[in-house]
């Protein structure tokens, strides 16, 4: 996960800013009293954590920026059940959340050590990384993410957490590379569709036109569920206003569990719908990028 940039303040990074070699522990220049900010709205820097080298570089950069600006650091990690994790395993404590929590704590301890120069809060949230980070950064001064270094084709095919956050984030986003260098903050801008809608609304208001037209659409979803002994298979088809998406998913009952067809249906259908959701998000990112490049 990654992106980062100083929210505001004279020491904010710009252009191709380099993170400090180590985390600064001294107060900013000036007298001890003058270095402290007067009481006011809390400054907060959100940083995405996933245990990778870019993530650690992003955390180090975020803490250095927090020392300079007097902000608190909010370290956020997201976790999900693996897409192939199925009903075939006993429905007990699976350890996915615990593993993610250990990764979060271990990275913070490795990067910062026992003595932390700024306040650091930790959050572990179930959900897709981009969704979790965008929500966590809604009222933040800055969102910092680590660059995964994918090429253009991979970003288009797999989707990029940092790219999505940069496009949809409500605060400046900084992306930090493994070597500690950071991009200039990507400041949120209105999407082409939103900008066009705003201009249309202004024109309508200036002309004294009637209320904007409200359109409704019906997207058709079809679910074909097949229960075959201990296995449930689902084929989902979504007609999204002419764009048709398909998804196949399944679940399998553990032989030790009591037969419960409804549970198998819920797992299989849920997986198919999650996959359709990811396809829609990737399509939206692709379309938004194409519009931006025009």
Secondary structure, 3 states (H helix, E strand, C coil): CCECCCCCCCCCCCCCEECCCCCCCCCCCCCHHHHCCCCCCCCEEEEECCCCHHHHHHHHHHHHHHHHHCCEEEEEEEECCCCCCCCCCCCCCCCHHHHHHHHHHHHHHHHHCCCCCCCEEEEEEECCHHHHHHHHCCCCCEEEEECCCCCHHHHHHHCCHHHHHHHHCCCCEEEECCCCEECCCECCCCCHHHHHHHHHHHHHHHCCCCCCCCCCCCCEEEEEEEEECCEEEEEEEEEECCEEEEEEEEEECCCCCCCCHHHHHHHHHHHHHHHHHHHHHHHHHHHHHHHHHC
